Amino acid sequence: MVTQPHTDQLRETLQSLKLDCMADNLDALCDQAAQEEWTYATFLGQLLEEELAARDQRRLAVTTKMARFPFHKTLEQFDFAFQPSVEKRRIQELASLRFVSSGSNVLFLGPPGVGKTHLAIGLGLKALQAGLSTYFVSVPELMDLVGHDAQRGQLPKRMQQLYKPKVLILDEMGYLPLERPIATFLFQLVAKRYEKGAIILSSNKSFSEWGELFTDQVLATALLDRLLHHSTIINIRGQSYRLKEKRQAGVFQRPEALEAPSSAPA
């Protein structure tokens, strides 16, 4: 029989070993073990499971913060009924993360507000849950970062930061034209990660428009060649989530020209 002095001593030992979750759950599990007549092995196993679960939650919280997601949206929260052009089966296949192990890419194309970033972050969260390092950055933000890094001679450091994660999410490609330094940096980044690290990218531009976006057709073609070689393309044609309620109330009428990309991806 385990007495209170025994549990107090055991709790102190667990705390000294920094097994805080085991220490916190000790009394409750001791009571449950006595009521259900657990074996010593079952009791120890349950204690260890509690500790591992708590550590996993702490790890996930830290890695999620380091990933720098602008918001927290899971794949389970995505409204497939509202966006029927997105096949749930294809997203579930991507959620298996096989594309990460093969160093493949995922590209979400479509007009603003259709859920591209939501899906990208949802896949990023799946990767973090699987213990895969993940990092999120929008291309407009990256433009500013590269400009500052170039002035300080820190571009190699930035390149290394974006090369290391197993999953790199590049969001909002196409909202701003790319000046030569950022276009060159993006090409080098994609080339460096080619067949080594997965990229999830969202864009409101069809691939035929990337030459204009990069102001260099040759550079855009070379980047797309590496980006698309091993890739899954999800082309979303639908209405904006953000304007859904206003549209239903008749407050806002979306121009038809913005309902889909101007041309099918190459």
Buried (B, 14 or more C-beta within 10 A) or exposed (E): EEEEEEBEEBBEEBBEEEBEBBBBBBEEBBEEBEEEEBEEEEBBEBBEEBBEEBEEEEEBEEBBEBBEBEEEBEBEEBEBEEBEEBEEEEBEEBBEBEBBEEBBBBBBBBBBBBBBBBBBBBBBBBBBBBEBBBBBBBBBBBBEBBEEBBEEEBBEEBBEBBBEBBBBBBBBBBBEEBEEBBBBBBBBBBEBBBEEBBBBBBBBBBBBBBBEBBEBEEBBBBBBEBBBEBBBBBBBBBBBBEBBEEBEEEEEEBEEEBBBBEEEBE
